[in-house]
Amino acid sequence: MHTYLKKLGAVSIVAMSVVLSPAMAAGKVTGADYANGKTIFEQGKGDVPACNSCHGAEGLGDDNLGTPRLAGQIYQFMTKQLEDYANDRRMDTVMYVMNANAKGLSPQDRKDVSAYLNSLGRVFSGKQLQVASGGSDVAALKESGVEVGVAHLGKELVNFGNVERSIPACLSCHGHSGRGVEPMFPRIGEQKFVYLVSQLKKFRDGSRTNDPMKQMQVVAKKLSDEDILNVATYLTQAPPTTMGNTRIPVEYLP
């Protein structure tokens, strides 16, 4: 146990120490046209429909449609996903439109809309955000008949993993409460519940394979249906602040 925890701590430190990409400066993406990104998100471009038609007016996603939250997502991760859709390295099996949509955008357009979406959800009117916002209403989902998990069991896997089953802690790559770590580990905290469940199952069954070094596929194969529901239940309402510290991390400040 002691050796495992030492290794886990080392992995966590490495993940947390990933420096910002040179493309990022003071929270802004160098060379990105935010106005163009906003236009694509709100109005679309050419044959590409507005992103907000599926992802919501604020980019928070929709459990009814199974679409993910994009607001505040890691810029580099979103750009990669759009490139993967455009090159059919990832297939959209949710709305069946993302491959065509990504192909309809230029590389600059993909950069612009990713940068704009990354900027959403980062300003909280100067208030200290101590509770999750933008995730799923788990109680409402359960009432509607959607099977959900147990948050505290999910929190245990997210923070500590499972030694006996060789499951690493989610935070070792995705940061505390799934806040995401630039440039490659996406924000999974406050992500939509339905989307989290579907993507973990896709990684597990091999229908999604565009993860770097197959890291998510390896981890997901060790998760049971119950594990997936528990993790998603915790993550969708995971607070963005750190235990014992109610201040918002610097990347969440205006």
Secondary structure, DSSP 4 states (H G I P E B T S, - for coil): -HHHHHHHHHHHHHHHTPPPPTTEETTEETT--HHHHHHHHHH-BTTBPPTHHHH-TTS--BTTTTBPP-TT--HHHHHHHHHHHHTTSS---SSS-HHHHHHTS-HHHHHHHHHHHHHTT---TT----S--SS--HHHHHHTT-----HHHHHHHHHH-BTTTTBPPTHHHH-GGG--BTTTB---TT--HHHHHHHHHHHHHTS---SGGGHHHHHHTT--HHHHHHHHHHHTT--SSBTTB-SPPGGG--
